[in-house]
Amino acid sequence: MTTSTPETSGTPSGTSSATPSAGAPFRFDTKIAVIVREDLAVWQKLNVTAFLASGIAHARDDIMGKRYEDASGNDYLALLREPVLCFTADAPALTRSHARALSRAVPTALYTAEMFATGNDEDNRAAVRAVPADALDLVGLAVHGPRTTIDKIIKGLRLHG
């Protein structure tokens, strides 16, 4: 798998904006960003990130790479075809990023605090459906779209870690 820098993101068609040379990072025209609220417990951050990544995996038909195979012939599941950049934010910054994402109509996955108390997808959807967008108690958000658009959504956030 190609390594990349935080500047790397992904194209809708799977092509780069420039032809990569040997050893150069592949530069995508799109970007995936996951934003997790900074005051969560570690297990909650990991749980939210996993759920949000699964949502992004369904954003487009071409967002997933191909299946993997090791030298022994074992088959492995496909992964997202581009890097996922993980950010941390306080509640107001998360709310601001959510509003920016909605105003730009990019594919967005969300996770609310109420979802920690549910045990299934149906109850999760009901918990979100019961609250207006501007009143959601967001703990995580993931977005996918053109690099410049995602950069505007995540402006001011810091990489997690």
PyMOL CGO cylinders between C-alpha atoms (Angstrom):
from pymol import cmd
from pymol.cgo import CYLINDER

trace = [
    CYLINDER, 0.00, 0.00, 0.00, 1.29, 3.43, -0.89, 0.3, 1, 1, 1, 1, 1, 1,
    CYLINDER, 1.29, 3.43, -0.89, 2.23, 5.64, 2.01, 0.3, 1, 1, 1, 1, 1, 1,
    CYLINDER, 2.23, 5.64, 2.01, 1.11, 9.20, 1.96, 0.3, 1, 1, 1, 1, 1, 1,
    CYLINDER, 1.11, 9.20, 1.96, 1.49, 12.49, 3.72, 0.3, 1, 1, 1, 1, 1, 1,
    CYLINDER, 1.49, 12.49, 3.72, -1.27, 14.52, 5.41, 0.3, 1, 1, 1, 1, 1, 1,
    CYLINDER, -1.27, 14.52, 5.41, -1.47, 16.46, 2.16, 0.3, 1, 1, 1, 1, 1, 1,
    CYLINDER, -1.47, 16.46, 2.16, -2.72, 13.36, 0.31, 0.3, 1, 1, 1, 1, 1, 1,
    CYLINDER, -2.72, 13.36, 0.31, -6.38, 12.91, -0.57, 0.3, 1, 1, 1, 1, 1, 1,
    CYLINDER, -6.38, 12.91, -0.57, -8.48, 11.14, -3.29, 0.3, 1, 1, 1, 1, 1, 1,
    CYLINDER, -8.48, 11.14, -3.29, -10.20, 11.69, -6.68, 0.3, 1, 1, 1, 1, 1, 1,
    CYLINDER, -10.20, 11.69, -6.68, -13.74, 10.71, -7.53, 0.3, 1, 1, 1, 1, 1, 1,
    CYLINDER, -13.74, 10.71, -7.53, -12.48, 8.77, -10.55, 0.3, 1, 1, 1, 1, 1, 1,
    CYLINDER, -12.48, 8.77, -10.55, -9.54, 7.19, -8.75, 0.3, 1, 1, 1, 1, 1, 1,
    CYLINDER, -9.54, 7.19, -8.75, -6.96, 9.14, -10.72, 0.3, 1, 1, 1, 1, 1, 1,
    CYLINDER, -6.96, 9.14, -10.72, -4.50, 11.60, -9.31, 0.3, 1, 1, 1, 1, 1, 1,
    CYLINDER, -4.50, 11.60, -9.31, -4.22, 15.23, -10.22, 0.3, 1, 1, 1, 1, 1, 1,
    CYLINDER, -4.22, 15.23, -10.22, -0.65, 14.54, -11.33, 0.3, 1, 1, 1, 1, 1, 1,
    CYLINDER, -0.65, 14.54, -11.33, 1.12, 11.45, -12.54, 0.3, 1, 1, 1, 1, 1, 1,
    CYLINDER, 1.12, 11.45, -12.54, 3.03, 10.12, -9.54, 0.3, 1, 1, 1, 1, 1, 1,
    CYLINDER, 3.03, 10.12, -9.54, 6.69, 9.37, -10.00, 0.3, 1, 1, 1, 1, 1, 1,
    CYLINDER, 6.69, 9.37, -10.00, 8.40, 6.44, -8.33, 0.3, 1, 1, 1, 1, 1, 1,
    CYLINDER, 8.40, 6.44, -8.33, 8.47, 7.02, -4.58, 0.3, 1, 1, 1, 1, 1, 1,
    CYLINDER, 8.47, 7.02, -4.58, 6.31, 10.15, -4.76, 0.3, 1, 1, 1, 1, 1, 1,
    CYLINDER, 6.31, 10.15, -4.76, 3.08, 10.14, -2.74, 0.3, 1, 1, 1, 1, 1, 1,
    CYLINDER, 3.08, 10.14, -2.74, -0.09, 9.66, -4.74, 0.3, 1, 1, 1, 1, 1, 1,
    CYLINDER, -0.09, 9.66, -4.74, -2.14, 12.85, -4.56, 0.3, 1, 1, 1, 1, 1, 1,
    CYLINDER, -2.14, 12.85, -4.56, -5.91, 12.47, -4.76, 0.3, 1, 1, 1, 1, 1, 1,
    CYLINDER, -5.91, 12.47, -4.76, -8.33, 15.22, -5.73, 0.3, 1, 1, 1, 1, 1, 1,
    CYLINDER, -8.33, 15.22, -5.73, -10.69, 14.29, -2.89, 0.3, 1, 1, 1, 1, 1, 1,
    CYLINDER, -10.69, 14.29, -2.89, -10.19, 14.00, 0.85, 0.3, 1, 1, 1, 1, 1, 1,
    CYLINDER, -10.19, 14.00, 0.85, -11.69, 12.00, 3.71, 0.3, 1, 1, 1, 1, 1, 1,
    CYLINDER, -11.69, 12.00, 3.71, -11.73, 13.64, 7.13, 0.3, 1, 1, 1, 1, 1, 1,
    CYLINDER, -11.73, 13.64, 7.13, -12.97, 12.18, 10.41, 0.3, 1, 1, 1, 1, 1, 1,
    CYLINDER, -12.97, 12.18, 10.41, -13.55, 14.62, 13.27, 0.3, 1, 1, 1, 1, 1, 1,
    CYLINDER, -13.55, 14.62, 13.27, -13.99, 13.29, 16.80, 0.3, 1, 1, 1, 1, 1, 1,
    CYLINDER, -13.99, 13.29, 16.80, -14.89, 15.33, 19.87, 0.3, 1, 1, 1, 1, 1, 1,
    CYLINDER, -14.89, 15.33, 19.87, -11.82, 15.67, 22.08, 0.3, 1, 1, 1, 1, 1, 1,
    CYLINDER, -11.82, 15.67, 22.08, -13.51, 14.99, 25.44, 0.3, 1, 1, 1, 1, 1, 1,
    CYLINDER, -13.51, 14.99, 25.44, -14.51, 11.38, 24.66, 0.3, 1, 1, 1, 1, 1, 1,
    CYLINDER, -14.51, 11.38, 24.66, -12.97, 8.34, 26.33, 0.3, 1, 1, 1, 1, 1, 1,
    CYLINDER, -12.97, 8.34, 26.33, -10.44, 6.53, 24.15, 0.3, 1, 1, 1, 1, 1, 1,
    CYLINDER, -10.44, 6.53, 24.15, -12.79, 3.58, 23.52, 0.3, 1, 1, 1, 1, 1, 1,
    CYLINDER, -12.79, 3.58, 23.52, -15.49, 6.04, 22.41, 0.3, 1, 1, 1, 1, 1, 1,
    CYLINDER, -15.49, 6.04, 22.41, -13.11, 7.81, 20.01, 0.3, 1, 1, 1, 1, 1, 1,
    CYLINDER, -13.11, 7.81, 20.01, -12.16, 4.49, 18.43, 0.3, 1, 1, 1, 1, 1, 1,
    CYLINDER, -12.16, 4.49, 18.43, -15.77, 3.32, 18.25, 0.3, 1, 1, 1, 1, 1, 1,
    CYLINDER, -15.77, 3.32, 18.25, -16.96, 6.57, 16.67, 0.3, 1, 1, 1, 1, 1, 1,
    CYLINDER, -16.96, 6.57, 16.67, -14.09, 6.58, 14.16, 0.3, 1, 1, 1, 1, 1, 1,
    CYLINDER, -14.09, 6.58, 14.16, -14.89, 3.00, 13.09, 0.3, 1, 1, 1, 1, 1, 1,
    CYLINDER, -14.89, 3.00, 13.09, -18.58, 3.76, 12.62, 0.3, 1, 1, 1, 1, 1, 1,
    CYLINDER, -18.58, 3.76, 12.62, -17.87, 6.98, 10.70, 0.3, 1, 1, 1, 1, 1, 1,
    CYLINDER, -17.87, 6.98, 10.70, -15.37, 5.26, 8.39, 0.3, 1, 1, 1, 1, 1, 1,
    CYLINDER, -15.37, 5.26, 8.39, -17.98, 2.63, 7.58, 0.3, 1, 1, 1, 1, 1, 1,
    CYLINDER, -17.98, 2.63, 7.58, -20.35, 5.42, 6.56, 0.3, 1, 1, 1, 1, 1, 1,
    CYLINDER, -20.35, 5.42, 6.56, -17.76, 7.02, 4.31, 0.3, 1, 1, 1, 1, 1, 1,
    CYLINDER, -17.76, 7.02, 4.31, -17.14, 3.63, 2.69, 0.3, 1, 1, 1, 1, 1, 1,
    CYLINDER, -17.14, 3.63, 2.69, -20.61, 3.97, 1.21, 0.3, 1, 1, 1, 1, 1, 1,
    CYLINDER, -20.61, 3.97, 1.21, -20.26, 7.58, 0.03, 0.3, 1, 1, 1, 1, 1, 1,
    CYLINDER, -20.26, 7.58, 0.03, -19.46, 6.56, -3.55, 0.3, 1, 1, 1, 1, 1, 1,
    CYLINDER, -19.46, 6.56, -3.55, -19.18, 3.38, -5.54, 0.3, 1, 1, 1, 1, 1, 1,
    CYLINDER, -19.18, 3.38, -5.54, -15.49, 3.99, -6.24, 0.3, 1, 1, 1, 1, 1, 1,
    CYLINDER, -15.49, 3.99, -6.24, -14.31, 4.93, -2.73, 0.3, 1, 1, 1, 1, 1, 1,
    CYLINDER, -14.31, 4.93, -2.73, -13.19, 1.41, -1.87, 0.3, 1, 1, 1, 1, 1, 1,
    CYLINDER, -13.19, 1.41, -1.87, -9.95, -0.05, -3.16, 0.3, 1, 1, 1, 1, 1, 1,
    CYLINDER, -9.95, -0.05, -3.16, -9.51, -3.64, -4.27, 0.3, 1, 1, 1, 1, 1, 1,
    CYLINDER, -9.51, -3.64, -4.27, -9.23, -6.72, -2.06, 0.3, 1, 1, 1, 1, 1, 1,
    CYLINDER, -9.23, -6.72, -2.06, -5.80, -7.63, -0.69, 0.3, 1, 1, 1, 1, 1, 1,
    CYLINDER, -5.80, -7.63, -0.69, -3.92, -10.88, -0.97, 0.3, 1, 1, 1, 1, 1, 1,
    CYLINDER, -3.92, -10.88, -0.97, -0.73, -11.88, 0.83, 0.3, 1, 1, 1, 1, 1, 1,
    CYLINDER, -0.73, -11.88, 0.83, 2.10, -13.97, -0.64, 0.3, 1, 1, 1, 1, 1, 1,
    CYLINDER, 2.10, -13.97, -0.64, 0.54, -17.10, 0.90, 0.3, 1, 1, 1, 1, 1, 1,
    CYLINDER, 0.54, -17.10, 0.90, -2.64, -16.58, -1.10, 0.3, 1, 1, 1, 1, 1, 1,
    CYLINDER, -2.64, -16.58, -1.10, -4.83, -15.45, 1.82, 0.3, 1, 1, 1, 1, 1, 1,
    CYLINDER, -4.83, -15.45, 1.82, -7.60, -13.07, 0.79, 0.3, 1, 1, 1, 1, 1, 1,
    CYLINDER, -7.60, -13.07, 0.79, -8.38, -9.89, 2.76, 0.3, 1, 1, 1, 1, 1, 1,
    CYLINDER, -8.38, -9.89, 2.76, -11.15, -7.31, 2.56, 0.3, 1, 1, 1, 1, 1, 1,
    CYLINDER, -11.15, -7.31, 2.56, -10.82, -4.13, 0.54, 0.3, 1, 1, 1, 1, 1, 1,
    CYLINDER, -10.82, -4.13, 0.54, -10.03, -0.88, 2.37, 0.3, 1, 1, 1, 1, 1, 1,
    CYLINDER, -10.03, -0.88, 2.37, -10.81, 2.74, 1.60, 0.3, 1, 1, 1, 1, 1, 1,
    CYLINDER, -10.81, 2.74, 1.60, -8.66, 3.66, -1.40, 0.3, 1, 1, 1, 1, 1, 1,
    CYLINDER, -8.66, 3.66, -1.40, -7.39, 6.92, 0.04, 0.3, 1, 1, 1, 1, 1, 1,
    CYLINDER, -7.39, 6.92, 0.04, -6.00, 8.05, 3.39, 0.3, 1, 1, 1, 1, 1, 1,
    CYLINDER, -6.00, 8.05, 3.39, -8.35, 9.02, 6.20, 0.3, 1, 1, 1, 1, 1, 1,
    CYLINDER, -8.35, 9.02, 6.20, -7.23, 12.08, 8.11, 0.3, 1, 1, 1, 1, 1, 1,
    CYLINDER, -7.23, 12.08, 8.11, -8.42, 12.12, 11.72, 0.3, 1, 1, 1, 1, 1, 1,
    CYLINDER, -8.42, 12.12, 11.72, -9.00, 15.41, 13.53, 0.3, 1, 1, 1, 1, 1, 1,
    CYLINDER, -9.00, 15.41, 13.53, -10.01, 16.37, 17.04, 0.3, 1, 1, 1, 1, 1, 1,
    CYLINDER, -10.01, 16.37, 17.04, -12.34, 19.20, 17.97, 0.3, 1, 1, 1, 1, 1, 1,
    CYLINDER, -12.34, 19.20, 17.97, -14.26, 20.63, 20.88, 0.3, 1, 1, 1, 1, 1, 1,
    CYLINDER, -14.26, 20.63, 20.88, -18.07, 20.68, 20.69, 0.3, 1, 1, 1, 1, 1, 1,
    CYLINDER, -18.07, 20.68, 20.69, -18.37, 24.17, 19.13, 0.3, 1, 1, 1, 1, 1, 1,
    CYLINDER, -18.37, 24.17, 19.13, -15.78, 23.37, 16.43, 0.3, 1, 1, 1, 1, 1, 1,
    CYLINDER, -15.78, 23.37, 16.43, -17.55, 20.09, 15.65, 0.3, 1, 1, 1, 1, 1, 1,
    CYLINDER, -17.55, 20.09, 15.65, -20.87, 21.94, 15.33, 0.3, 1, 1, 1, 1, 1, 1,
    CYLINDER, -20.87, 21.94, 15.33, -19.23, 24.54, 13.08, 0.3, 1, 1, 1, 1, 1, 1,
    CYLINDER, -19.23, 24.54, 13.08, -17.72, 21.82, 10.87, 0.3, 1, 1, 1, 1, 1, 1,
    CYLINDER, -17.72, 21.82, 10.87, -21.12, 20.12, 10.65, 0.3, 1, 1, 1, 1, 1, 1,
    CYLINDER, -21.12, 20.12, 10.65, -22.78, 23.35, 9.50, 0.3, 1, 1, 1, 1, 1, 1,
    CYLINDER, -22.78, 23.35, 9.50, -20.02, 23.86, 6.92, 0.3, 1, 1, 1, 1, 1, 1,
    CYLINDER, -20.02, 23.86, 6.92, -20.48, 20.31, 5.62, 0.3, 1, 1, 1, 1, 1, 1,
    CYLINDER, -20.48, 20.31, 5.62, -24.25, 20.70, 5.33, 0.3, 1, 1, 1, 1, 1, 1,
    CYLINDER, -24.25, 20.70, 5.33, -23.90, 24.04, 3.52, 0.3, 1, 1, 1, 1, 1, 1,
    CYLINDER, -23.90, 24.04, 3.52, -21.54, 22.44, 0.99, 0.3, 1, 1, 1, 1, 1, 1,
    CYLINDER, -21.54, 22.44, 0.99, -23.68, 19.29, 0.52, 0.3, 1, 1, 1, 1, 1, 1,
    CYLINDER, -23.68, 19.29, 0.52, -20.76, 16.86, 0.79, 0.3, 1, 1, 1, 1, 1, 1,
    CYLINDER, -20.76, 16.86, 0.79, -21.29, 13.21, 1.78, 0.3, 1, 1, 1, 1, 1, 1,
    CYLINDER, -21.29, 13.21, 1.78, -21.36, 13.30, 5.59, 0.3, 1, 1, 1, 1, 1, 1,
    CYLINDER, -21.36, 13.30, 5.59, -21.55, 10.64, 8.30, 0.3, 1, 1, 1, 1, 1, 1,
    CYLINDER, -21.55, 10.64, 8.30, -22.38, 11.62, 11.87, 0.3, 1, 1, 1, 1, 1, 1,
    CYLINDER, -22.38, 11.62, 11.87, -22.39, 10.12, 15.35, 0.3, 1, 1, 1, 1, 1, 1,
    CYLINDER, -22.39, 10.12, 15.35, -24.31, 11.67, 18.23, 0.3, 1, 1, 1, 1, 1, 1,
    CYLINDER, -24.31, 11.67, 18.23, -23.95, 11.20, 21.99, 0.3, 1, 1, 1, 1, 1, 1,
    CYLINDER, -23.95, 11.20, 21.99, -27.37, 9.51, 22.10, 0.3, 1, 1, 1, 1, 1, 1,
    CYLINDER, -27.37, 9.51, 22.10, -26.08, 6.71, 19.88, 0.3, 1, 1, 1, 1, 1, 1,
    CYLINDER, -26.08, 6.71, 19.88, -23.84, 5.45, 22.70, 0.3, 1, 1, 1, 1, 1, 1,
    CYLINDER, -23.84, 5.45, 22.70, -27.02, 4.38, 24.55, 0.3, 1, 1, 1, 1, 1, 1,
    CYLINDER, -27.02, 4.38, 24.55, -28.55, 2.43, 21.67, 0.3, 1, 1, 1, 1, 1, 1,
    CYLINDER, -28.55, 2.43, 21.67, -27.80, -1.10, 20.65, 0.3, 1, 1, 1, 1, 1, 1,
    CYLINDER, -27.80, -1.10, 20.65, -28.75, -1.20, 16.98, 0.3, 1, 1, 1, 1, 1, 1,
    CYLINDER, -28.75, -1.20, 16.98, -28.88, 0.72, 13.73, 0.3, 1, 1, 1, 1, 1, 1,
    CYLINDER, -28.88, 0.72, 13.73, -32.65, 1.30, 13.83, 0.3, 1, 1, 1, 1, 1, 1,
    CYLINDER, -32.65, 1.30, 13.83, -32.44, 2.98, 17.25, 0.3, 1, 1, 1, 1, 1, 1,
    CYLINDER, -32.44, 2.98, 17.25, -29.41, 5.01, 16.10, 0.3, 1, 1, 1, 1, 1, 1,
    CYLINDER, -29.41, 5.01, 16.10, -31.36, 6.38, 13.13, 0.3, 1, 1, 1, 1, 1, 1,
    CYLINDER, -31.36, 6.38, 13.13, -34.34, 7.17, 15.38, 0.3, 1, 1, 1, 1, 1, 1,
    CYLINDER, -34.34, 7.17, 15.38, -32.09, 9.03, 17.84, 0.3, 1, 1, 1, 1, 1, 1,
    CYLINDER, -32.09, 9.03, 17.84, -30.76, 11.24, 15.02, 0.3, 1, 1, 1, 1, 1, 1,
    CYLINDER, -30.76, 11.24, 15.02, -34.17, 11.70, 13.39, 0.3, 1, 1, 1, 1, 1, 1,
    CYLINDER, -34.17, 11.70, 13.39, -35.62, 13.05, 16.67, 0.3, 1, 1, 1, 1, 1, 1,
    CYLINDER, -35.62, 13.05, 16.67, -33.30, 16.08, 16.83, 0.3, 1, 1, 1, 1, 1, 1,
    CYLINDER, -33.30, 16.08, 16.83, -33.06, 19.11, 14.48, 0.3, 1, 1, 1, 1, 1, 1,
    CYLINDER, -33.06, 19.11, 14.48, -29.67, 19.49, 12.76, 0.3, 1, 1, 1, 1, 1, 1,
    CYLINDER, -29.67, 19.49, 12.76, -28.65, 22.55, 14.77, 0.3, 1, 1, 1, 1, 1, 1,
    CYLINDER, -28.65, 22.55, 14.77, -29.41, 20.80, 18.09, 0.3, 1, 1, 1, 1, 1, 1,
    CYLINDER, -29.41, 20.80, 18.09, -27.59, 17.50, 17.48, 0.3, 1, 1, 1, 1, 1, 1,
    CYLINDER, -27.59, 17.50, 17.48, -25.19, 16.53, 20.29, 0.3, 1, 1, 1, 1, 1, 1,
    CYLINDER, -25.19, 16.53, 20.29, -22.39, 15.62, 17.88, 0.3, 1, 1, 1, 1, 1, 1,
    CYLINDER, -22.39, 15.62, 17.88, -19.45, 13.51, 19.01, 0.3, 1, 1, 1, 1, 1, 1,
    CYLINDER, -19.45, 13.51, 19.01, -18.14, 12.68, 15.55, 0.3, 1, 1, 1, 1, 1, 1,
    CYLINDER, -18.14, 12.68, 15.55, -18.39, 13.62, 11.92, 0.3, 1, 1, 1, 1, 1, 1,
    CYLINDER, -18.39, 13.62, 11.92, -16.84, 12.30, 8.73, 0.3, 1, 1, 1, 1, 1, 1,
    CYLINDER, -16.84, 12.30, 8.73, -16.82, 14.02, 5.35, 0.3, 1, 1, 1, 1, 1, 1,
    CYLINDER, -16.82, 14.02, 5.35, -15.69, 13.14, 1.85, 0.3, 1, 1, 1, 1, 1, 1,
    CYLINDER, -15.69, 13.14, 1.85, -15.39, 15.47, -1.10, 0.3, 1, 1, 1, 1, 1, 1,
    CYLINDER, -15.39, 15.47, -1.10, -13.12, 17.67, -3.17, 0.3, 1, 1, 1, 1, 1, 1,
    CYLINDER, -13.12, 17.67, -3.17, -9.89, 18.58, -1.35, 0.3, 1, 1, 1, 1, 1, 1,
    CYLINDER, -9.89, 18.58, -1.35, -10.55, 22.31, -1.30, 0.3, 1, 1, 1, 1, 1, 1,
    CYLINDER, -10.55, 22.31, -1.30, -14.11, 21.85, -0.03, 0.3, 1, 1, 1, 1, 1, 1,
    CYLINDER, -14.11, 21.85, -0.03, -13.04, 19.49, 2.78, 0.3, 1, 1, 1, 1, 1, 1,
    CYLINDER, -13.04, 19.49, 2.78, -10.20, 21.87, 3.68, 0.3, 1, 1, 1, 1, 1, 1,
    CYLINDER, -10.20, 21.87, 3.68, -12.79, 24.63, 4.22, 0.3, 1, 1, 1, 1, 1, 1,
    CYLINDER, -12.79, 24.63, 4.22, -14.93, 22.34, 6.37, 0.3, 1, 1, 1, 1, 1, 1,
    CYLINDER, -14.93, 22.34, 6.37, -12.02, 21.32, 8.62, 0.3, 1, 1, 1, 1, 1, 1,
    CYLINDER, -12.02, 21.32, 8.62, -10.34, 24.74, 8.71, 0.3, 1, 1, 1, 1, 1, 1,
    CYLINDER, -10.34, 24.74, 8.71, -8.96, 25.46, 12.17, 0.3, 1, 1, 1, 1, 1, 1,
    CYLINDER, -8.96, 25.46, 12.17, -9.04, 21.83, 13.37, 0.3, 1, 1, 1, 1, 1, 1,
    CYLINDER, -9.04, 21.83, 13.37, -5.93, 19.94, 14.45, 0.3, 1, 1, 1, 1, 1, 1,
    CYLINDER, -5.93, 19.94, 14.45, -4.93, 16.44, 13.50, 0.3, 1, 1, 1, 1, 1, 1,
    CYLINDER, -4.93, 16.44, 13.50, -5.71, 13.90, 16.22, 0.3, 1, 1, 1, 1, 1, 1,
    CYLINDER, -5.71, 13.90, 16.22, -2.79, 12.67, 18.25, 0.3, 1, 1, 1, 1, 1, 1,
]
cmd.load_cgo(trace, "trace")
